Amino acid sequence: MFRKQRYETNDSDRFPLWAMWLQIRTALAELLVPVLAGWKTLWLVLVTPKSFFEAYCFHTKPIENLYTPFDPLWRGVSAEERKPLEPAQFVLFGIVMAALAGFKFDNSNQLSGLLGRLNEVYGVWNNLAQRTDALGNVARQVNEVLANPYFVWVQQFSDQEILSAVWELIVTLFVLVFYAYLFRLVAGWRSISAAHSYIFWLYMAGGQFVTTAVSTLFFSFVSLSALGLPEIAPDVFFWVLEMGLALGWQLFLPAWVLPRLFPGLTVKSVVWGVIVGRVLLKTLGWLIGGGVLLTLLLTA
């Protein structure tokens, strides 16, 4: 005779509501922990940057022990260590926040897209294609590919906002590699390592994306037209706010933090490194984005 196997009860059978709550808590933790880690990182970078970068770069103390107002909530949803995000993760967090807020990426960070540089490049390309037979043939072939039914069919399954955010992340990570080396070369290559320079500027970029998300969300809820202002007023106010945030993240905060982290750097050398590095990057971006086409158009 075969003995019937006995079914053993467990806690889920005896306390089904408790088991359901544990599953809900686990799901909430998976959702909230990355967000809490991102806001903890932003708080540490803004409020206690010296302690944060000392703990991260020089391991002066366990970085998970740095306190923020988000820790009690984090402790309530998860028992894991409350570590801030890594540099690249923080950039991704900022880009995701900006995308969710409705910011339109231009693959060169927050400010240059407001100047319509891509539209200018597109206009230059069309004018050049009309005046040059070789480029005109290339332009027609490109337009034929873009109008291909198969290409259109594939494109409808792609989310342009997601693709734009992914491309923004890739471009930011690679551009900051060059910028970190340029800054180190100008500000003092013996005072700061390449790795520390890259880490620092990644956190600055991530913070700038997060504040851009906040300002974008703010302007989406505030109606300036109700005050009787011109239609262009929201764009102007947004540009001024973004300019101020960019100066804060890319100039003022680095000039305050870096000399305190790396004694070989001074406020003057940091400011000089930022200015020269940004000018060289903008020049390179202009040459790649529109300078070459504009030069060909003027000399054609």
Steps between C-alpha positions, in 0.01 A plus 500: 500500500618847416502746784344834418755778538418734782465867418694718740368843575720806516468857617334604173218253566451596863534877447399578141455873566850522647641319196319742269639796692854363469457468123363854477786631712754323280345652188495847657863460604603407145326815378596746772859401584653627171305825535605543863859424406484768231359766731750403770780550249364839398476608865857392575642667189316826569494527879812315617717468187833501682406213731341308215794520259749431779308185589466395138847587368718454809288256707522714813177343632239248383301685238175327599529660846464852363163620625227666294133575576404214265661233720202442738266426208765280339542311827126442510476339156827307486767366732780522243790742531401854413773571244480796262515441127820449307599787265366349176188381682439853624525635145247238391276594793511866399426423136205278596364773727535760224332268248209433735463877556469552124836658424600477134856377473733643240796265563717788611341562840259765611586832338603464138170348389324820605698683233363278224842389382373176348242685291770732373718204403208340318435823308868531405498139380197559277645818351831330436330200343310727262819674387721193471405215265697233690346587835161537333518140381601384850213697654251345258628151579471566874145629458411190296629275779306694762184477288538127448183322625707245692696776676177683586346174628799430727510860623145485629606240759776720641434747776679819398514631856673184622743502208577866563564436870726201425694701245531787747650263756753357252604844373530642853719213621737529204511881488584519870798271444658765277388783724644337812838464329491856366413636843775298665754613241417869544420514873793289616570146389716431805230609744211277394494158338312430178268258678411749773443773242265276301312391812452859616370628167264205461339593831478863388330397176257273683408777740443741214264256332302459824459875550402531134228243566375709794497826301332330202231360726457838666447684172256234381270579795549877525310702242684823428246596236250567780722790607460669163858429392602438136493145364877487489524580872500132621791414269694806613440430869591134451819596316600745775432240770694234311789740448513563873482129582770423242732760653432358843574140403783565255681796657402617850465163674821357345689819590391457863540123535806399296760718679380354831534145370827538312735754665702539182202666330399861557178685425678680217632179342158334525325797336765514229473124439120520473506793258771359273348151505152627412629726223694213342198268525267760350745564218529130427122461516452792262746355253333158509142630507500789262833667443616265226171524311489879542856531372418287197191708434690827514779373275274315252 
